[in-house]
């Protein structure tokens, strides 16, 4: 491309040179000088290949916060936009690029229809570390938080107000909370999980290629639009250096409630079928490349948890417009519910969780099955050790 530009410049210069000779021979000197000046100006513009692709910089607050009355502490992330003349990925790794020098923020609580807040929560700074790897600065980052003095009320309106020195106008946003009392697991599913355990496989290892697909059921909550189901498998990893609690998280996908606005009244039934075979394949895939496998003596199975999280309609819209494009058109619309000069999201979420155990067959498959037997799983449950030994003619899954 550079060579082509140089060739075009040479052609333009030659053309203008011949044109000047013609004017010098046929026109008066004054007009020739005018043409000469214009020609030189044209050549200077034509030869310039450097240009600025960046618009004038403007600091923009970027806000992300989700109120969740199921949690004791509420967090809000407040950053600023950044731009540079070089690679902006490099600037993302510099912490100062993303932070305002002075931020004042609060969350006001309003009774619906009132013009005056009944509670005001100033946001305080907190530095967090142990962040996941990424393009942004990962040693530590600043977040803002408040701890409610009384439980948050899902009937009230919450308004975020952010002030920064670089922007004259405050940035604001508001949200209602999700009615968390309406989000619950199905009673029979919860009862079965506690008594019988999660059943992924038969207790007969001879049929280990036949897996079960249990169903998780729950009811939706008022104002909850998007629902995500997460499963966590907890165990203790025993090594020569000690015993360490470990957790494998399995994202089981999301679903949306039907309707919007006032129609999100809750009480609808949702469910998710979980593939037993996919569970054992998932565990194997997570542990296959474990770098410290040679140090593991055994893995004691502890429990299984199911967590259902729901987000309000604004959160669902925000996530949908930011999901990866799967069609031919890759351009996505933008969404923000932050007013003023800011962008981002201020919404609400809620989550419930239940804890249970694995069934005898599921434990046996985990410890001795074809997909996960190499990973040294075992159990301390005397009842399961005895039951499995009796049913299998002496197969031992004890951690002792």
C-alpha positions as CSV (number, residue, x, y, z in Angstrom):
1,X,0.0,0.0,0.0
2,X,2.9,2.4,0.8
3,X,4.6,1.7,-2.5
4,X,1.3,2.4,-4.4
5,X,0.9,5.7,-2.6
6,X,4.4,6.8,-3.5
7,X,3.9,5.8,-7.2
8,X,0.6,7.8,-7.3
9,X,2.5,10.8,-5.8
10,X,5.2,10.7,-8.4
11,X,2.6,10.5,-11.2
12,X,0.8,13.6,-9.7
13,X,4.0,15.5,-9.4
14,X,5.0,14.8,-13.0
15,X,1.6,15.9,-14.2
16,X,1.7,19.1,-12.3
17,X,5.2,19.9,-13.4
18,X,4.2,19.6,-17.1
19,X,1.2,21.6,-16.4
20,X,3.3,24.4,-14.8
21,X,5.6,24.5,-17.8
22,X,2.6,25.0,-20.1
23,X,1.3,27.9,-17.9
24,X,4.7,29.5,-17.6
25,X,5.1,29.6,-21.4
26,X,1.6,30.9,-22.1
27,X,0.4,32.9,-19.2
28,X,1.6,36.0,-17.5
29,X,3.9,35.7,-14.5
30,X,1.4,36.7,-11.9
31,X,-1.1,34.0,-12.9
32,X,1.7,31.5,-13.1
33,X,2.9,32.2,-9.6
34,X,-0.7,31.8,-8.3
35,X,-0.9,28.4,-10.1
36,X,2.5,27.5,-8.6
37,X,1.4,28.2,-5.1
38,X,-1.9,26.2,-5.5
39,X,0.1,23.3,-7.1
40,X,2.5,23.1,-4.2
41,X,-0.3,23.1,-1.8
42,X,-2.0,20.3,-3.7
43,X,1.2,18.3,-3.7
44,X,1.6,18.7,0.0
45,X,-1.9,17.5,0.7
46,X,-1.6,14.6,-1.8
47,X,1.6,13.4,-0.2
48,X,0.3,13.4,3.4
49,X,-0.6,9.9,4.5
50,X,-0.9,10.4,8.3
51,X,-4.4,11.2,9.8
52,X,-6.1,11.0,13.2
53,X,-8.8,8.4,13.5
54,X,-9.7,9.3,17.1
55,X,-12.5,11.8,17.9
56,X,-11.8,14.4,20.5
57,X,-11.7,12.6,23.9
58,X,-14.6,13.0,26.3
59,X,-14.6,11.3,29.7
60,X,-17.8,9.2,30.1
61,X,-18.8,7.4,33.3
62,X,-19.4,3.7,32.8
63,X,-21.6,2.3,35.5
64,X,-22.5,-1.3,36.3
65,X,-24.5,-2.2,39.5
66,X,-27.1,-4.8,40.4
67,X,-29.0,-4.6,43.7
68,X,-29.7,-7.9,45.3
69,X,-31.5,-8.1,48.6
70,X,-30.4,-11.7,49.1
71,X,-26.9,-10.3,49.7
72,X,-25.6,-8.3,52.7
73,X,-23.4,-6.0,50.7
74,X,-24.4,-4.1,47.5
75,X,-21.7,-3.3,44.9
76,X,-21.5,-0.8,42.0
77,X,-18.6,-0.5,39.5
78,X,-17.9,3.1,38.3
79,X,-15.2,3.5,35.6
80,X,-14.5,6.1,32.9
81,X,-14.0,5.7,29.2
82,X,-10.5,5.9,27.8
83,X,-8.8,6.4,24.4
84,X,-5.2,6.6,23.2
85,X,-3.2,7.2,20.1
86,X,-1.9,3.7,20.2
87,X,-3.4,0.2,20.9
88,X,-6.2,0.7,23.3
89,X,-5.8,-2.8,24.6
90,X,-2.5,-1.6,26.1
91,X,-4.3,1.3,27.8
92,X,-6.8,-1.1,29.3
93,X,-4.0,-2.8,31.3
94,X,-3.2,0.5,33.0
95,X,-5.4,1.0,36.1
96,X,-5.4,4.8,36.0
97,X,-6.9,4.7,32.5
98,X,-10.2,3.5,33.8
99,X,-10.6,5.5,37.1
100,X,-11.9,9.0,37.8
101,X,-9.7,10.9,40.3
102,X,-12.7,11.9,42.5
103,X,-16.1,10.1,42.6
104,X,-19.0,10.8,44.9
105,X,-21.9,8.4,44.7
106,X,-25.0,7.4,46.7
107,X,-28.1,5.2,46.4
108,X,-31.4,6.8,47.5
109,X,-34.4,4.8,48.5
110,X,-37.9,6.1,47.7
111,X,-41.3,4.9,48.6
112,X,-43.3,4.7,45.3
113,X,-44.8,8.1,44.5
114,X,-42.7,10.0,47.0
115,X,-40.3,12.9,46.0
116,X,-38.1,12.5,49.0
117,X,-35.8,9.5,49.9
118,X,-36.5,7.6,53.1
119,X,-32.9,6.3,53.1
120,X,-29.7,7.4,51.6
121,X,-26.7,5.1,51.3
122,X,-23.3,6.8,50.5
123,X,-21.1,4.5,48.4
124,X,-17.7,3.7,49.8
125,X,-14.5,2.7,48.0
126,X,-13.1,-0.9,48.1
127,X,-10.1,-2.3,46.4
128,X,-10.5,-5.9,45.3
129,X,-7.9,-8.3,44.0
130,X,-7.7,-12.0,43.0
131,X,-9.3,-11.1,39.7
132,X,-9.7,-13.3,36.7
133,X,-7.2,-12.9,33.9
134,X,-8.3,-10.5,31.1
135,X,-7.3,-7.4,29.1
136,X,-8.1,-5.0,31.9
137,X,-5.8,-4.4,34.9
138,X,-6.0,-7.5,37.1
139,X,-3.8,-6.8,40.1
140,X,-6.6,-4.8,41.8
141,X,-9.6,-2.7,40.9
142,X,-11.7,-0.2,42.7
143,X,-15.4,-0.9,43.3
144,X,-18.0,1.0,45.4
145,X,-20.3,-0.6,47.9
146,X,-22.8,0.1,50.7
147,X,-24.3,-2.1,53.4
148,X,-28.0,-1.5,54.1
149,X,-28.9,-0.6,57.6
150,X,-32.3,-2.3,57.1
151,X,-33.2,-5.0,54.6
152,X,-33.9,-3.6,51.1
153,X,-37.6,-3.4,50.2
154,X,-38.8,-4.8,46.9
155,X,-41.7,-2.4,46.9
156,X,-39.5,0.7,46.9
157,X,-37.6,2.5,44.1
158,X,-33.8,2.8,44.3
159,X,-32.0,5.7,42.6
160,X,-28.2,5.9,41.9
161,X,-26.6,9.3,41.8
162,X,-22.9,9.6,40.6
163,X,-20.9,12.8,40.6
164,X,-17.4,13.2,39.1
165,X,-15.2,16.2,38.8
166,X,-14.7,16.0,35.0
167,X,-18.5,16.1,34.3
168,X,-20.8,19.0,35.3
169,X,-24.0,17.0,35.4
170,X,-24.7,14.1,37.7
171,X,-25.2,10.7,36.3
172,X,-28.3,8.9,37.5
173,X,-30.2,5.7,37.2
174,X,-33.0,3.9,39.0
175,X,-34.4,0.4,39.5
176,X,-37.0,-1.6,41.3
177,X,-36.0,-4.8,43.1
178,X,-37.2,-8.3,42.3
179,X,-39.7,-9.8,44.7
180,X,-37.4,-12.5,46.0
181,X,-40.1,-14.2,48.1
182,X,-41.6,-15.6,44.8
183,X,-38.5,-17.4,43.6
184,X,-38.4,-20.9,45.0
185,X,-37.5,-24.5,44.0
186,X,-40.2,-27.0,43.5
187,X,-41.0,-28.6,46.8
188,X,-40.9,-32.2,45.6
189,X,-37.6,-31.7,43.8
190,X,-36.1,-30.1,47.0
191,X,-37.4,-33.1,49.1
192,X,-36.1,-35.7,46.7
193,X,-32.7,-34.0,46.5
194,X,-32.4,-34.0,50.3
195,X,-33.6,-37.6,50.8
196,X,-32.6,-39.6,47.8
197,X,-29.9,-37.4,46.3
198,X,-29.3,-36.3,42.8
199,X,-29.7,-39.4,40.6
200,X,-27.4,-39.5,37.5
201,X,-26.7,-43.2,37.2
202,X,-27.8,-46.7,38.3
203,X,-26.0,-48.4,41.2
204,X,-25.1,-51.3,38.9
205,X,-21.8,-50.5,37.3
206,X,-22.7,-53.1,34.6
207,X,-25.2,-50.5,33.2
208,X,-22.8,-47.6,33.6
209,X,-23.4,-46.6,29.9
210,X,-27.0,-45.8,30.9
211,X,-27.4,-42.4,32.6
212,X,-30.4,-40.6,34.0
213,X,-31.4,-37.1,33.3
214,X,-33.0,-35.6,36.4
215,X,-35.2,-32.5,36.2
216,X,-34.7,-29.3,38.2
217,X,-37.9,-27.3,38.8
218,X,-38.6,-23.8,40.2
219,X,-41.1,-21.0,40.2
220,X,-40.5,-17.5,38.8
221,X,-40.5,-14.3,40.9
222,X,-42.4,-11.1,40.2
223,X,-40.3,-8.6,38.2
224,X,-37.9,-11.4,37.3
225,X,-37.3,-11.8,33.5
226,X,-34.1,-13.8,33.0
227,X,-33.3,-17.0,34.9
228,X,-30.0,-18.8,35.0
229,X,-29.4,-22.2,36.6
230,X,-26.0,-23.0,38.0
231,X,-24.8,-26.3,39.5
232,X,-21.8,-26.6,41.8
233,X,-20.1,-29.8,42.8
234,X,-18.1,-29.5,46.0
235,X,-15.3,-31.8,47.2
236,X,-12.2,-31.8,49.3
237,X,-8.9,-32.4,47.5
238,X,-6.5,-34.3,49.7
239,X,-2.7,-33.9,49.0
240,X,0.5,-34.4,50.9
241,X,0.4,-30.7,51.7
242,X,-3.1,-30.8,53.2
243,X,-6.8,-30.8,52.4
244,X,-8.2,-28.0,50.2
245,X,-11.9,-27.3,49.5
246,X,-12.7,-27.3,45.7
247,X,-15.7,-26.5,43.7
248,X,-16.6,-27.3,40.0
249,X,-19.2,-24.9,38.6
250,X,-21.5,-26.0,35.8
251,X,-23.6,-23.3,34.0
252,X,-26.8,-25.0,32.9
253,X,-28.1,-22.1,30.7
254,X,-30.7,-19.5,30.9
255,X,-34.5,-19.1,30.2
256,X,-36.7,-16.0,30.0
257,X,-40.1,-15.6,31.6
258,X,-43.0,-14.8,29.2
259,X,-44.2,-11.2,29.1
260,X,-42.8,-7.9,30.2
261,X,-43.5,-5.1,32.6
262,X,-46.6,-5.7,34.8
263,X,-47.0,-9.1,33.1
264,X,-44.0,-10.4,35.0
265,X,-46.1,-11.3,38.0
266,X,-44.2,-14.5,38.9
267,X,-45.6,-17.9,39.9
268,X,-44.8,-19.6,36.5
269,X,-43.2,-23.1,36.5
270,X,-39.7,-23.5,34.9
271,X,-37.6,-26.6,34.6
272,X,-34.3,-27.9,33.2
273,X,-33.4,-31.5,32.4
274,X,-29.8,-32.2,33.3
275,X,-27.9,-34.8,31.3
276,X,-26.2,-37.4,33.5
277,X,-23.7,-38.4,30.9
278,X,-22.9,-34.7,30.3
279,X,-22.2,-34.2,34.0
280,X,-19.5,-36.9,34.1
281,X,-18.0,-35.7,30.9
282,X,-17.9,-32.2,32.3
283,X,-16.1,-33.4,35.4
284,X,-13.6,-35.3,33.4
285,X,-12.9,-32.4,31.0
286,X,-12.3,-30.1,34.0
287,X,-9.8,-32.5,35.6
288,X,-8.1,-34.0,32.6
289,X,-5.5,-31.2,32.3
290,X,-5.2,-30.5,36.1
291,X,-1.5,-29.5,36.5
292,X,-1.2,-30.9,40.1
293,X,-2.9,-34.2,39.5
294,X,0.2,-36.1,40.5
295,X,-0.1,-34.6,44.0
296,X,-3.7,-35.6,44.6
297,X,-4.1,-38.5,47.0
298,X,-8.0,-38.6,46.9
299,X,-11.0,-36.4,46.4
300,X,-13.7,-36.5,49.1
301,X,-17.2,-35.9,47.6
302,X,-19.0,-33.3,49.8
303,X,-22.2,-32.0,48.2
304,X,-24.1,-30.6,45.2
305,X,-25.7,-27.2,45.0
306,X,-28.3,-25.7,42.7
307,X,-28.4,-21.9,42.4
308,X,-31.2,-20.1,40.4
309,X,-30.5,-16.4,39.7
310,X,-33.0,-14.1,38.2
311,X,-32.5,-10.6,36.7
312,X,-34.9,-7.8,36.0
313,X,-36.0,-6.8,32.5
314,X,-33.2,-4.1,32.1
315,X,-30.6,-6.7,32.9
316,X,-32.0,-9.2,30.5
317,X,-32.0,-6.5,27.7
318,X,-28.5,-5.5,28.5
319,X,-27.3,-9.1,28.3
320,X,-29.2,-9.9,25.1
321,X,-27.7,-6.9,23.2
322,X,-24.2,-7.9,24.4
323,X,-24.4,-11.6,23.5
324,X,-22.1,-12.7,20.6
325,X,-23.7,-12.3,17.2
326,X,-24.6,-15.5,15.5
327,X,-25.9,-14.2,12.2
328,X,-24.6,-12.4,9.2
329,X,-25.2,-9.0,10.7
330,X,-22.6,-8.5,13.4
331,X,-23.5,-4.9,14.4
332,X,-25.4,-4.9,17.7
333,X,-27.6,-2.1,19.1
334,X,-26.5,-0.5,22.3
335,X,-28.5,-0.4,25.6
336,X,-28.1,1.7,28.7
337,X,-30.5,2.9,31.4
338,X,-28.0,5.4,32.8
339,X,-29.2,9.0,32.2
340,X,-27.0,12.1,31.7
341,X,-23.6,11.6,30.1
342,X,-23.1,8.0,31.5
343,X,-23.6,4.6,30.0
344,X,-24.0,1.2,31.5
345,X,-26.6,-0.6,33.7
346,X,-28.2,-0.2,37.1
347,X,-30.6,-3.1,37.7
348,X,-31.5,-5.8,40.1
349,X,-31.2,-9.5,40.6
350,X,-32.0,-12.2,43.2
351,X,-30.9,-15.8,43.8
352,X,-31.9,-18.8,45.8
353,X,-29.9,-22.0,46.4
354,X,-30.4,-25.5,47.7
355,X,-27.9,-28.1,48.8
356,X,-28.2,-31.9,48.5
357,X,-26.2,-35.1,48.0
358,X,-25.6,-37.5,45.2
359,X,-27.6,-40.8,45.0
360,X,-25.8,-44.1,45.6
361,X,-25.6,-44.8,41.9
362,X,-24.3,-41.3,41.1
363,X,-21.6,-41.7,43.8
364,X,-20.6,-45.1,42.5
365,X,-20.4,-43.9,38.9
366,X,-18.3,-40.9,40.0
367,X,-15.8,-43.1,42.0
368,X,-15.7,-46.2,39.7
369,X,-17.3,-45.3,36.4
370,X,-15.7,-45.3,33.0
371,X,-15.5,-41.5,32.7
372,X,-14.3,-40.4,36.1
373,X,-12.7,-43.4,37.9
374,X,-9.2,-42.1,37.3
375,X,-9.7,-39.0,39.5
376,X,-9.7,-40.7,42.9
377,X,-13.2,-39.7,44.1
378,X,-14.5,-41.3,47.3
379,X,-17.0,-40.7,50.1
380,X,-17.0,-40.5,53.9
381,X,-20.7,-41.3,54.1
382,X,-21.0,-44.5,56.1
383,X,-24.6,-45.2,54.8
384,X,-23.5,-44.9,51.2
385,X,-20.4,-47.0,51.7
386,X,-22.4,-49.8,53.3
387,X,-25.3,-49.6,50.8
388,X,-23.0,-49.7,47.7
389,X,-20.9,-52.5,49.1
390,X,-24.0,-54.6,49.8
391,X,-25.5,-53.9,46.4
392,X,-22.4,-54.5,44.3
393,X,-20.9,-57.4,46.2
394,X,-18.1,-55.5,47.9
395,X,-17.1,-52.5,45.8
396,X,-15.4,-50.1,48.1
397,X,-15.8,-46.3,47.6
398,X,-14.6,-45.3,51.1
399,X,-12.0,-42.6,51.6
400,X,-10.3,-44.7,54.3
